[in-house]
Amino acid sequence: MADNLLDRAIGQLGSGGIDALAKALNLPSGQGESALRSSFSYILAGMLNRASSKTGMGYLFNMISESEALDLSSLSSAVSDPKKLQFLKNTGFKMLETIFSSRKKEVLEVAGKENGKEGEDLLSVSAPIVTALMQSQAKSKNMDISDLASFLIGQREYLQGYIPDDLLKAIDVPNFDKLGDALVTYGHAKPQEPRASAIQGPEETKKNVSFSSWFFPLLLVLVALYALNMCMLKGKDEKAERDPSMTSEEASFMESASEPVGDSQLEQKKMAENLGPDKFSDNLRDYLSSFSREPNREFPIRVSFEKRTAKITNPSAADIEALAEIMQKKPNLSVAIEGHVKGEGNEIAEQEISQERADVVREILLQKGIAANRITATGMGSAKPFPEGEVEKKEQRGLNAERISVRVVNYEP
């Protein structure tokens, strides 16, 4: 069970910090703790909702890990200084854009209804405080982005009773049970590691093998092969003595006749072009049936989008249909859909478009009846270019950089 961040925030501020904040923000006497607890809940609810998308979770992770640490122990003295208090408000106001994104205006209106004109200031001050506590947790437990997402999910139970329906409406969440729900089922699972039995074999089948049990049978095989080879050489010498030598014209005729009709180099080239690349479905099925599977292997699927958009031009692509069929037949298979784009300088835009494209493919699979908890979608931006060794031409590398790939997350036959 995750630590209760609301209790931790109130506990770290202490009565002195709470009273100092209440005075600085002109909160009604005796209502400082309840107002702060409510405001902290707003911030955590916004974080949970923002983290429901991979892009949003990335922004939150960067904000939490890169923000300048706020010393909560000296907060009482800091908020008594008008300049420091205003700096804290300005910092927090910028954080609200990351936390609530395009819904910030609506959230501030709800906060104003609950706490009057101090509602905006209260949220602006609360954002750096909650962020500082999240940062402290992340550093002390060495959290990566997945760990931080899990920690956020654990906070939802502590928010029960503190989130009004108006706030849920402002952040476009139908009800409290749906708050952060996408983060629970849509999180990016870690890839399955190779099975130990696939690498080493079951331990109980290992037995001690004596030297004599393999050496003498091997020696007999080698002797038999040697004898067979000598017989073949003797037969070849006898045949050479019986058959007269061919003339140069005969040899030339035999060599030209040995080439099968229709298999010229040009025709072989045309045949190879007609066959096309290896099928996605065949590659994936072979991978799933293999005894030892290489983790993190990518399976690019042939699907196309309009340039710089997530509008798919072939929603009924054969590879998507094949993936849906494979997943329907293998209920224990879960996959990650990853969107990739070419690096053109704007990393945020690349991240967003790759995420949207992965989401589109995931949605198509959901419509085909695949359970949501079996498919994750992640926008990789341009962070994972197509390996140069796997394609020959520079133009082809650029084409493959714009791709949707499938990666097996978990599979038990």
N, C-alpha and C positions, 0 to 999 in steps of 0.2 A: 504494500500500500504506500502510495506517494505521500510525502510530507504535506500537511495542510499549509499552503502558502499564505492564506488569509490570516491564520493564527500566528504564523511566523512574522508576518509584516507588523501586526499589532504588537506582538511581543517585543520585537526589536526596536520599535519606536518608543515603547514604554509610555507611561502617563505623561512624562515631561515632553516627549516629542509630539504626542497627540495634542496636548494642550497648546504647544507652541504653534503647530500647524492650524489648529482651530482658530487661534487668535489672529494669525497672519492672514487667514482666508476669510475672516469675519463670519465664522460658522456660529450658529446659535449655541448658547451656553449649555453644556452637558450633552451635546449631540456630536461631539467631535469623533468619538470612536465609531458610532454607528454610521456617520456620514463617510468616514474613511473606509470602513469595511465595505460599504455599498459601492464606493468608487473603485476600490481595488477589484471588486467582483466584476464591474463593468470592463475593466482592463483585461482581466483574465478571460472573460467571455469573448471579447473582441479577438484576443490572441487565438483562442480555440477555433473561432470561426475563420479567421485568416489562415490558420494552419491547415484548413481543410483542403487547400490546393497546394500542390508541390511548390509552385512559384511563391505563394504566400508564405509557406513555411520557410523557404529559403530567405526571404526578406526578414522574417522574424529572427531566424538564426543569426543572420549577419548583424542585425540591430542589437541583439542580446550579447553576442560575443565581442562586438567591436565598440560598443558604447563606453564612454569614459565612466569609470566606476564611481558610484555615488556613495559617500561615506555616511551611512545612516546614523552612526554614533554621534556625529556632530551636526545632525540635521536641525536640532533645536536652535543652535546658535546661528546656523546658516539662514533659516527662514526669518529670523528676527532682523536680518540685514535686508533692506528693500532691494538693493541691487542684486544680491545673491538670489533672493526670492524671484525676482523678475527673470533672471537667467535660467532658473529652474523651470519656471513656467514656459519660457520660450523653447527650452530643450524638450520639455514634455509635449508641447503643442505639435512640434515636428514629429515626435514619436507617434502621436495619434493618427497621423496620415499613414504610417506604416501599419499600425494595428487595425484601423477601421477602413482604410483605403477610401473608396468612393462613398462610403456610408458615414463618413465622419460628421458631416453636417447634421444628418438625422440623429446621430447619437448625441451630439452636443445639445440638440433641441430637447431630447428626452432628459438629459442631465439637468438642463435649465428648469424644466418643469418640476423636477424632484427637489433641487437644491437652490432654485432661484438664480440670480445673476452670478452666484459663486460656483455654479455647476461646472462651467467651462474651466475655471481656475483649478477646481478640485480634481477634475480629470487630468489636467495638464501636469499637476504636481504628482498625481498618483502614478502616472506612466513611468517616470524615471525610478520611482521607489520599487514598483513591481519588477521593472527591468533589472534593477540592481540585485534584487533577491534571486531572480532567475539566473543572472550571471554568476552569482556566488554559488548557486547549486551546480551549475554547469561546470564551473572550474573545479570545485571540490570533488566532483564525481567523474571528471574527465568525460563529459557527455559529448557525443557527436550529434548530428541533426536528428537521427532516429531516436536516440535516447531522450533528447529534449522533447520531441513529439510525444513520446510515451509519458514523460513527466507531465506534460500539459493535459493529456487525456486523464491522468490520475487526479487532476484538480477539479474535474467536472462535478464529482459528487459533493464537494465542499461548497459549490456555488448554489446548490438547491435552496430556494427560499430567498435568494438575494437578487435574482434576475427578473425584473418586471416584464410583462408581456410587451410593453411598449418598446423596450430595448430589443427584444427578439424580433419584433416587427421592423425596427430600424435597421437591423443587420441582416434582414431578409431570411430569418430562420423561423419555420412554422411553429415550433414548440420547443420546450426545454430539452425533451428527449432527443431532438435532432441536432442540438448544439454540439458541434465537434463529431457528429456521427460519421461523417465522411472520413475523418481522420482515423477512426477506429477500423473501418473496413477497407480503407483506400490507401493505407500506409504502405510504404515501399519495403517489402520484406527482404531480408538478406538472402543471398543465393545459397542454394543447397551445396554443402561441401561434399566432396567425393566420399562414397561409403567405404569404410575401412575394409569391409569384406570384399569390395570390388578391387581393392588394391592388393590386399594381403591374403584374402581368402579366410574362411572361418578358422578360428584357432584350433577347434577340436579336430579338424581334419589333418593337421600337421603331425607327421610321425618322423621319428629318427630313421634315417636310411643308411645302411651299411655300405662300405666301399665295394665289397664283392657283389652286392645285389645289382649294381648297375655296370660295373666295369667289365665283367666277363660276357654278359649279353652284348654289350657294345663292341667288344673285341670280335665276337662271332660275326656280327653284322658287317664290320669292316673287312674281315677276311672274305666273306661272301661277295661283297661289292668288288673287291680286288680281283677275285676269280672271274666274275662276270665281265669285268672290263677287259681282262686278258683274252677272253673268248671272242669278244667283239672285235678286238684288234686283229686277231688271227683270221677271222672271217673276212674282214675288209681286205687283208693282204691277198687272200686266195681269190677274191672276186676281181681284184686288179690284174692278177695274172691271167684270168680267163677272158676278161673283156678287153677288146682292143681300144686304143686311145681314140678320142673324138678329134676330128679335124677342127680348125679354128672356125670354119663356117658352121659346122654342127654345134659347136659350143655357143656361138653367137645366137643360132636359132633357138637353142634350148633356153638360153637366158631370157630372150625376148618373149618366149612363150610362157615363161613362169609367172608373168604379171597377169593377174586375173583381169578379164574384160570388165570395164566400167569402174575400176578402182584407180584411176589416174590421180595424181596429186591434186589437180583442180577439182575433180569430182569429190575427193575426200574432204577438201576444204569446204565445198558447198554443203556437204552432208553435215559437217560439224556445225556450220552456221545455222542449218535448219533445226538441229537438235536444241540449240539454245542453252542457257545456263541450267545448272542442276535445279530440280524442282525443290521449292521450299518444303513442301509436304514430305517428300522422300527424305530429305536431309533431316528433318525434325523426327520423323518416325525411326530412322536409323539411329539417331542419337538416343532416343528414348529406349530403344531395344538393346542398346549396347550395355555391356557388363560394367564398364567403368566410364563414367561421363565426366567430361572436362567442365568444371564450373565456369560460369560467366560467358559461355560461348554464345555468340550472337547469331541469329537467323534472320537476315534481312528479308522483308516481304515486299513484293512488287505492288506498290500502291502509289498513286500520284495525287498531288495537290496543285491548286492554282498558285502561281508564284507569289511568295511572301504572304500567303493566307493559309488558313486551316480548312478551306473548302475542298473537300475530296472530290476528285473527278471520276473515280471508279469505285463507288461504295460496295459494288458487288464483285470486287477483285477476287480472282481465283484463290490467291493465297489467304485472304481473310476467310473465305468460305472453307478452305482446307483446315485452317487453324480451328475454326468453330467445330468442324466435324471431329477433329482429333480430340479436342477438349470434351466434347459430348461423349465420346467413346472411352475417355480416360478420366473418370471423375476425381482421381487423386492428383491430377496435374494442375498446378498453378503457375502462371507466367507473369512476366513484367513486360509491358509494352513501352518501348523507349523511342522518343522522337529525337531526331538529329537534324541539324541544319548546317550549312556552310558558314564559316566564320567571316563576317563582313564588318566587324567593328562594334556594333551595338549589342553588347552582351545581354542586356535586359530584354530587348526586343527578340533576340534569338532564343532566349530561355522561354519567353512567353509563347512564341509561335510553335516551338517544338513541343511544349506542354499541351497546347491546344490540339495539335495534330495527334499526339498520343491519346488524348482524351476522346477524339473523334473515333479512332479505331476501337478503343475500349467500349465506347457506347454502342458501336455496331455489334460487337460481340455480346454485350448485355442484351440487346434486342433479339439476339439469336438464342437466348435462354441460358447463357453461361452465368453462373453465380458471381455476384460482385466481389465477394471475398477471394475469388480465384484469379482476379486480374488486377494488376496495378498499372498505373500510367505515370510515366516520368518524362519530363522535358529535359533533355541533356544539353540543349543549346548546341554550341559548337565545341563542347568540352571533350568529345570523344570522336575524333576524326576517323574516317575509314582507313584501316591499315594499308600503307602504300604497297606492301609486298603482295597483297591479294588481288591487285589489278595492275594492268600494264600501262595504260595510257593515262596521261594527266587529266584529260577531259573526263575519262571514266571515273577517276578518283573523285572529281568534283561532283559528278552525278551521284555517286554512292554516299557522299557526305550528306546529301539530302535524302534521308531514308527513315523508315520505321523498322525497328528490329524487335525481335522477340527473344527473350531470355528465360530459360526455365528456372523458376524459383524453387519449386518443390515438386517431387514426383516419386511416388511409391507404386511400383507395378502391382 
